[in-house]
Amino acid sequence: MQKLHFSIDIKAPREKVWKVLWEDATYRDWTSVFMEGSHAKSDWKEGGRIEFLDPGGNGMFAVIDKLVPNEFMSFKHLGEISEGKERLWDEGAGGMENYTLKENGEFTALTAELDSPEEYRDMFEDIFPKALERVKELAEA
């Protein structure tokens, strides 16, 4: 696993950036960069389960490891969902995914960090900046 870091400055308050990241309609919009129809199912509470799904209901499941509203969200990836069946990964195989928001004057710095298997590194390095750019467009609108 490699830890990847992505960051973008957004001219909007962190509360607005937070809403863009996690409200259903805008979440679906910015994550469509990864796959059209991407969505999440969750109660959005610390310790709660979250499913990251494609239009067919396949994807990954995780737990919300830490949540500080408008500041920090951390997911611990646990396994995959395929054709309605869940498969738990070996301990440590899924890694972490973290989002940090820090306000600096009229800007919010959004940082995303994720653990990635080597075979997905190039894909994430290509797509993740595009996803964060879409978050910026939505938050600055």
N, C-alpha and C positions, 0 to 999 in steps of 0.2 A: 504494500500500500504506500502510496505517496500522498502527502498533504499538498493540495493545490489551493492557491489564494487568488481571489479576484476582488477588485474594488472599483467603485465608481462614486463620484461626487454628484449629488442630486440637489438642484435648487428647489428644495421643498422641506417643510418641517418633517421631523422623523415620524410623527404620528401619521402623516399622509403616506409616507414611504411604507410604513408598517401595514397600513390598510391595503395598499397596492400589492404588497407581498402576499398577504394572507386572506383577503376577502375573496370569495369564490369566483366572481366574474373576472376580476383583475388577475387572480392567480392563474385561471385558465388561459388568459390572454398572454401573460409573459412566459408561461411554461409551454405554450404552443411552439415556441422556438425549438424546444427539445423534440416535441411530437404533437402534432395537431390533435386536439381532443384530450390532452393531458388534464388531469384533475386530481384533487385530493379529497379524501373522506376522513374527517376527524372531529372530535369535540373541541380541539384546539386548547387543551388544558395540559399543564405539566403532568407528566406521568401517563398521559393518555396515548392511545394508539392512533397512528396515522397511516393511511394507505395512499400511496402514490400510484395512480392508475392511468392506463391508456384507455381509449374508447371501448375496447373489448373487455375491460375489467382485469387485465393482466398488469403486473407491475411489482412493486416492493411494499413491504410493510416495515414500520419503525415505531419507536416510542419517542414521545416528546420528552427528551432528557432534561431540558431546562428551558423555562420560558420567563422572560422579564418583559412585560408589554412595552412596546415602542423602543426596545433596546436590544434584546437578544433572544434568539430561538435556536435550539440545538436538537437535532434528531439523531438517534442511534438506530441505524439500519439493522434489521434483524433477519429478514428473509425475503422470499419472493412469492408472488401469487401468479399461478399459471393455470388456466382453464378451471378456475374455481378452487384449486387446491393450493394450500400453503406449504412452503418448504422452508424450514428454519435453517439458516446458514450456520456453519461452524463458528464457535466463539471468536469474535474479532474479525470475521470475514467481511462484515458489512460496513464497518467504520462509522464515522461521525460526519455530520453536515451541519455547519454553524453559520448563522447570519447575525451580524453585529451592525447596529446603527449608532452613529455618534454625530451629534449636531455640532457644527462649527459655523457660527454666524448664521447666514441665510442658507447654508448648505448642510446636507446630511451626507456623511460618508457611509456608504453601504459596503460592507465587506462580507464576502462569502468564502468559507473555508470548507473543503471536503476531502475526505480520504478516498482515494481512487486507486483501483487496481491499475497496474502499468498499462494493460491493454486498452483502457479507456481514457488515458491521459490526453492523447492528441485530440480526441473527440471533445472532451470537456474544455480543453484550452481553446478550441475553435468556437464552441457553442455557448459556453457560459458568459463570455463578455457580451455576446449578442442578447442573451436573456437579460443581463443587467442593464443594457442599453434600453431594452423595452420597458423595464421597470422605471427607468429614468424618464422616458417619454410619457408614460402614464402618470407618474407623480408630478411632473412639471406641467401637465396639461391643465 
